[in-house]
Amino acid sequence: MMTSGRGRAGTSAALDVAVVGATGVVGGAMVRILEERAFPVGRLRLYATARSAGKAVPFRGATVTVEETGEGLTDADLVLFAGGDDASRRFAWAVAEAGGVAVDNSSTWRMDPRVPLVVPEVNAGALAGHRGVVANPNCTTMALVMALKPIHDAARIRRVVVASYQSVSGGGLDNMRALLDQTRALLEVPDALERGDAERVRAAAGTAHPVAFNVRPQWKWQPDGDTEEEAKVVAETRKIMDADIAVSVTTMRVPVLVGHTLAVHLDLGRPLEVAAARAALAAFPGVEVVDEPAADRFPTPLQAAGRDPVLVGRVRPDPFDPSALRLVVASDNLRKGAALNAVQIAEHLLAAGRLGPRRPAARR
Ligand SMILES: NC(=O)c1ccc[n+]([C@@H]2O[C@H](COP(=O)([O-])OP(=O)(O)OC[C@H]3O[C@@H](n4cnc5c(N)ncnc54)[C@H](OP(=O)(O)O)[C@@H]3O)[C@@H](O)[C@H]2O)c1
């Protein structure tokens, strides 16, 4: 289905843009990134739940008042969804049916065959067939495919084994607050932490498995023992990159506020020198190679936080297999992992003439 809105010739006219989940960490980053990148916003509407209606969010030197999410958003030209599964399930296709474009950050539509799952540097071509709903991948998938694509092009990846060290902001604002609260509470009982006194740790943190001073899975267990997060990374990586790549993932939550880190092992179709891998990564848009161990330069979440590039380093051979490589990736899960990628998708659609104002400005 191609509507007039999505099919119209490229235009520089300003768009009617809506952000759902604007009071969350991803939605907030979206608003800032729209402004930073001078995205052609004519009118900006911000949505969240009734709890947040009336809040004021700064944008371009003024403020925009947050509204309760409802049918009204469906007449926007572009809706960036960062309001969770419920909002995306209810409204993403309604936006598309009304002739607009929905870019969705939730996991609701990512594996739907009608919906392209897009990281523009990796598979912008998938946008060509969009029907008005485009999905952003999970933040861990995002960092992973940015590092994999240049290596895959150079030496055909056969198998990927990944361990992730994910920040709490990947679970939203509440998880960031929980880490800070647990940290403060547990600092009151350092002896319980030192001795692994589970009873007192649980009492102080208010949970048996705090994320503060800990490393733990993000459970929603799947029948095979994977977590839901792990299952998402496997399926999404194969949808974006190549369904022939075998993917094995272990995701962990660590006491970091922003920035996901991945330790990646790659089995390749042929040997690839470390220098050639670094060169391919360095030439790839959106990747920054940070790989000078002797100068203490390596990717960390603190270095990635607040920045756009996906950092890749510690590129090493596998001493037992010339057709394998190891590397470390760090990325800001809120920017490239979510908000920036959504805005980049919109920029691509705009440049391709697949997104534009649906109505003359005077009628809006
Ligand atoms: N955090 C990440 O790194 C990341 C990365 C990729 C994708 N995502 C996805 O992005 C979405 C937002 O995540 P987040 O981390 O920003 O979460 P968050 O900080 O908890 O923010 C959630 C936002 O959604 C709003 N919201 C909640 N339920 C809603 C509903 N039924 N209708 C409309 N708005 C609703 C909240 O409004 P109130 O303030 O009124 O509660 C808030 O603005 C999720 O789908 C998440 O899976 C997140």
Ligand as a Chemical Component Dictionary entry (heavy atoms), coordinates in Angstrom:
data_LIG
# 
_chem_comp.id                   LIG 
_chem_comp.type                 NON-POLYMER 
_chem_comp.pdbx_formal_charge   0 
_chem_comp.three_letter_code    LIG 
# 
loop_
_chem_comp_atom.comp_id 
_chem_comp_atom.atom_id 
_chem_comp_atom.alt_atom_id 
_chem_comp_atom.type_symbol 
_chem_comp_atom.charge 
_chem_comp_atom.model_Cartn_x 
_chem_comp_atom.model_Cartn_y 
_chem_comp_atom.model_Cartn_z 
_chem_comp_atom.pdbx_ordinal 
LIG N1  N1  N 0  15.834 2.611  26.727 1  
LIG C1  C1  C 0  16.434 2.090  25.660 2  
LIG O1  O1  O 0  17.681 1.997  25.581 3  
LIG C2  C2  C 0  15.608 1.615  24.503 4  
LIG C3  C3  C 0  16.254 1.228  23.341 5  
LIG C4  C4  C 0  15.502 0.765  22.257 6  
LIG C5  C5  C 0  14.133 0.736  22.348 7  
LIG N2  N2  N 1  13.519 1.138  23.504 8  
LIG C6  C6  C 0  12.053 1.114  23.544 9  
LIG O2  O2  O 0  11.605 2.458  23.590 10 
LIG C7  C7  C 0  10.369 2.534  24.324 11 
LIG C8  C8  C 0  10.504 3.548  25.447 12 
LIG O3  O3  O 0  11.489 3.125  26.341 13 
LIG P1  P1  P 0  12.142 4.075  27.432 14 
LIG O4  O4  O 0  13.402 3.368  27.830 15 
LIG O5  O5  O -1 12.199 5.479  26.981 16 
LIG O6  O6  O 0  11.095 3.938  28.649 17 
LIG P2  P2  P 0  10.726 4.985  29.801 18 
LIG O7  O7  O 0  11.880 5.839  30.171 19 
LIG O8  O8  O 0  10.099 4.147  30.859 20 
LIG O9  O9  O 0  9.623  5.910  29.138 21 
LIG C9  C9  C 0  8.379  5.396  28.709 22 
LIG C10 C10 C 0  7.583  6.508  28.077 23 
LIG O10 O10 O 0  6.418  5.932  27.489 24 
LIG C11 C11 C 0  5.259  6.569  28.045 25 
LIG N3  N3  N 0  4.218  5.554  28.091 26 
LIG C12 C12 C 0  4.131  4.462  28.866 27 
LIG N4  N4  N 0  3.011  3.762  28.590 28 
LIG C13 C13 C 0  2.374  4.448  27.611 29 
LIG C14 C14 C 0  1.153  4.262  26.913 30 
LIG N5  N5  N 0  0.375  3.195  27.137 31 
LIG N6  N6  N 0  0.804  5.176  25.987 32 
LIG C15 C15 C 0  1.586  6.230  25.721 33 
LIG N7  N7  N 0  2.749  6.479  26.359 34 
LIG C16 C16 C 0  3.131  5.592  27.290 35 
LIG C17 C17 C 0  5.723  7.063  29.389 36 
LIG O11 O11 O 0  4.855  8.106  29.814 37 
LIG P3  P3  P 0  4.730  8.546  31.362 38 
LIG O12 O12 O 0  5.948  9.378  31.657 39 
LIG O13 O13 O 0  3.478  9.332  31.371 40 
LIG O14 O14 O 0  4.679  7.289  32.161 41 
LIG C18 C18 C 0  7.108  7.565  29.044 42 
LIG O15 O15 O 0  7.020  8.792  28.368 43 
LIG C19 C19 C 0  10.093 1.098  24.788 44 
LIG O16 O16 O 0  9.233  0.477  23.852 45 
LIG C20 C20 C 0  11.450 0.444  24.756 46 
LIG O17 O17 O 0  11.369 -0.949 24.581 47 
LIG C21 C21 C 0  14.225 1.589  24.571 48 
# 
loop_
_chem_comp_bond.comp_id 
_chem_comp_bond.atom_id_1 
_chem_comp_bond.atom_id_2 
_chem_comp_bond.value_order 
_chem_comp_bond.pdbx_ordinal 
LIG N1  C1  SING 1  
LIG C1  O1  DOUB 2  
LIG C1  C2  SING 3  
LIG C2  C3  SING 4  
LIG C2  C21 DOUB 5  
LIG C3  C4  DOUB 6  
LIG C4  C5  SING 7  
LIG C5  N2  DOUB 8  
LIG N2  C6  SING 9  
LIG N2  C21 SING 10 
LIG C6  O2  SING 11 
LIG C6  C20 SING 12 
LIG O2  C7  SING 13 
LIG C7  C8  SING 14 
LIG C7  C19 SING 15 
LIG C8  O3  SING 16 
LIG O3  P1  SING 17 
LIG P1  O4  DOUB 18 
LIG P1  O5  SING 19 
LIG P1  O6  SING 20 
LIG O6  P2  SING 21 
LIG P2  O7  DOUB 22 
LIG P2  O8  SING 23 
LIG P2  O9  SING 24 
LIG O9  C9  SING 25 
LIG C9  C10 SING 26 
LIG C10 O10 SING 27 
LIG C10 C18 SING 28 
LIG O10 C11 SING 29 
LIG C11 N3  SING 30 
LIG C11 C17 SING 31 
LIG N3  C12 SING 32 
LIG N3  C16 SING 33 
LIG C12 N4  DOUB 34 
LIG N4  C13 SING 35 
LIG C13 C14 SING 36 
LIG C13 C16 DOUB 37 
LIG C14 N5  SING 38 
LIG C14 N6  DOUB 39 
LIG N6  C15 SING 40 
LIG C15 N7  DOUB 41 
LIG N7  C16 SING 42 
LIG C17 O11 SING 43 
LIG C17 C18 SING 44 
LIG O11 P3  SING 45 
LIG P3  O12 DOUB 46 
LIG P3  O13 SING 47 
LIG P3  O14 SING 48 
LIG C18 O15 SING 49 
LIG C19 O16 SING 50 
LIG C19 C20 SING 51 
LIG C20 O17 SING 52 
# 
